[in-house]
């Protein structure tokens, strides 16, 4: 299986997996990059996966339907372009002969889902939409701090080598906030230098890994003393992970 990040809009990525003949795409907010990749690589479009309802993730679905040789799979709890096979937490679908596990990860939106592709021969792949970003997380538009912190904890418990395929190139801006939370975090500083070089060379900073995010992402480090102290200084109501998350998310909103 080949993994490609197709740039779209100002900072989106549409993720494509293909086996040399057939492809699946995740969150095609724009049809044009997908069509261009399918044509260039002579691929059939076998499936479309959708994590949530926002236009920059579903805007290209209907335009791609004439090319689609399979189904659209998306969250059962959100209004996404129809027809779409409704996916719930714990569902497993077969795409290109590989199992994709569905996780309900509310917070950014109420019905947001993620897809985890596990293959014994390679590291797992996490397609997490706007729930988890490298060094950050999505805005809390519809969920609650309890829901969002629980969703992030579920993702953090995936195998350490899981590749994190999030859908926005926000890593450097997220790292600036992360370093405001933990200014002396060595892995953050090192990763910031690497990401700066990547972007200067026109390269992506993604995918990340769960092991990397546990070191650099304050929203996955809610029990770390340095993160707790920073959150309390910003008005967190207590040291519990939910309270720390709520304070960090509000701080990030205005950073």
Secondary structure by P-SEA (a helix, b strand, c coil): cbbbbbbccccccbbbbbccccccccccccaaaaaaaaaaacccccbbbbcccccccccccccccccccbbbbbbcccccccccccccccbbbbcccbbbbbbbccccccbbbbbbbbbccccbbbbcccccccccccccccccaaaaaaaaaaaaaccccbbbbccccaaaaaaaaaaaaccccaaaaaaaaaaaaaaaaccccccccaaaaaccccccccccaaaaaaaaaaccccccaaaaaaaaaaaaaac
